[in-house]
Amino acid sequence: MTLQINITANGRMSLPADVRKRLGPSGGGAVYLDETDDGVVLRTASQAVARAQALAKQYTGGNPDASVEAFLARRREESGE
């Protein structure tokens, strides 16, 4: 879906109500803007987290020993805590 969103002279833009309703940010929730070679991508916080998790899984191969929790547990074990 492609929508035209106008930007005001002071740089503000509004997401249409139906888009906000579908995406979930309400009451002034945050969205994240990624600039790409093709343009810009807006993501909700949950979409940004899901994307980060997918990237982490891609680089760790889903290995549970590659998690932050596993790293910290190994460091505590090594230090004798």
N, C-alpha and C positions, 0 to 999 in steps of 0.2 A: 504494500500500500504506500502510495506517495501522497503527501499532503503539503500544501503550501502554507507556511507559517510566516507571517510578517514580523519583522523586527522593527521596533520603534526607534526613534532618533537617539534615545538613551540606551539602546542595546537590549531592551526587554523583549521577550517573546512569550507567547502563551500556547500551551498545549491544549488542543480541543478537549472538551469535557468527556467525549466518548473514549478518547485515547487515555486520558487520566484514569477513567473508570476501569478500563481493561488492564492497565499497567499496575494500578494499585496505589501510587503515591497520592495521598490525600492530605488535606490540611497543610499544604505547602511542603510536602515531602521532597527529598533531594533526588536528582537524577545526575548521572555521570556522563560527561561528554568525552568521547575518544575521537581524536583527529586522526584520520587515516589518509592514505594516498587518494582514496576515492571520495573523500568528503568527511562528514562527521557522523558519529553513531551516538545516540542517547541510550543509556541503560539505567534501569532502576537499581537500587542497592542490591536487591536479591539477584538480579541478572548479572551484576558485576561480580558478586561473590561466586555465583555458579560458573562464570567464565574463568575466574581465577582458580577455582577448584579443578576445572577441566584442564587448564594449562598445567597445574601442578601434577595432576595425574599423568598427563602426557610425558612430563619430564621424569617422573619417578616410576612410571610403569605400574602405578597402583600399589607399589611396595609399601606395606605398613611400616617397615623399619625406616622409611625415608621421611616419616612425619616429624613435625616439631616435637610432639610429645615423646616419640621414641628417641629422638636426639637428646632431649633433656633428661630422660630416664637413664640413658647411657652415660651422660656426663655426671649425674648424681651417683651412679654406681661406681664410676671411675674415681670420683673424689671421696668416696666412702660415706656419703650422706645417707 
